[in-house]
Amino acid sequence: MKIRVGVIFGGESVEHEVSIISAVQAMYKMDTNQYEVIPIYITKDREWYTGECLKDIEIYKDMALLKRNAKNVVLYYRKGEFVLQSKGLLRRVVNTIDIAFPIVHGTNVEDGVLQGYLQSIGIPFVGSDVYASVVGQDKVFMKEILECENLPIVNYTWFFDHEYLEDPEKEIKRILKKLELPVIVKPAKLGSSVGISVAHTEEELKEAIDNAITYDEKILVEELVKNLVEVNISTLGNHENFELSEIEEVMSAEDFLTYQEKYLGNGKKGGTITSSKGSKNARSSHKIPASIDDKLKEEVRRVASMAVRALNSSGVARFDFLIDKKAKKVYINEVNSIPGSLAFYLWEPLNKDYTELLDDMINQGIKDYKRRISKIHSFETNILEGYHGGAKGLKGTKGLKGKLK
């Protein structure tokens, strides 16, 4: 009997379309001899849909057509099964799934929100758990953990938007006292280079912050690495047992790889999103293997191995590094807990094709689930049995539902 894999993608995220590309690509590469692939698409307004038509990338160009052909559903646990049930007056079970495979990017989905829901209904799922997903999305949390583990990171500082808006000059002075220009300004919880800017002057720093706070309330500012070479490496597995991929070098005409370069092709405006984040066009700005010496490669592998444990990554993750090539200094920049195209192209040089990679990820998800349910999470005893405290603790709840509308 085939395992029924629910591939979840989309969501209320600025990386919504990137998730669709990654998911459609992955669904076509899954081994249909072993798996029945069931697409589960989350719209930007948080509605869930399922249906075979969602495997076709063309359907996403016309949302009205998509909604007519796909079924609007909810996912929940019922009588020993995880069901996709239609919404509306005539509710019925449209499908069931055995394991969820989130291929999502960005806030509200990759950041632990979706993983928390899946864990709360008890379904096995692929990838990092809630905690690792939160840390993987919040660059400030991530850097603080890496720093505590004595892993090499660039000098940084952070603040909330209200702290800057209350007194911009004071915050700018604090940043410039701690960091040297040029700096790079980032929304703390976004990916795909959205909202990121480089500032070489104080005026550019203000502009960069103004841009970043339109995307996030939490802002990260880092010193720009000199003589910069960007490299990435992927990991497969978890802290107990994992593999390391080939190392790629990121080629960019800018101070960092921009959203346009990643998805629109060579940074040119007016382009079209490539068919996948790992497609030939999208990878034209990447060199595999990276053209760094063996000593630097070994340091990247060493730090990535330590980061897997520190951040509790599972499934496939991608670790991004910054290298000062002149100083021969390696800095870990961030982890992507669900990288675009699941970083399949970093495994191909090691003779692991995308189909095998997906199979390994699903098997890891099953192992993670078995480990999770082997632990004690609740007690059978009910401490409220015989409780006679009355309704005193419920005071003030009357009318609460109406107030929260």
FENDAHU-V410534 format. One record per run of one state. SS is the DSSP state (~ for helix, > for strand, _ for the rest). FROM is the first residue (numbers start at 1). TO is the last residue. Records with the same first field share a line. If there is no record, write none. Layout:
SS: FROM-TO  FROM-TO
//
This chain:
_: 1-2  11-15  30-34  43-47  51-51  56-56  62-62  70-70  79-80  87-92  98-98  103-112  122-123  126-129  138-138  149-155  167-167  179-182  188-196  200-201  213-217  224-227  238-241  251-258  266-281  289-293  312-314  325-328  337-339  344-344  349-353  374-391  395-399  404-405
>: 3-10  35-42  48-50  71-78  81-86  93-97  99-102  124-125  156-160  183-187  197-199  218-223  228-237  242-250  286-288  315-324  329-336
~: 16-29  52-55  57-61  63-69  113-121  130-137  139-148  161-166  168-178  202-212  259-265  282-285  294-311  340-343  345-348  354-373  392-394  400-403
//
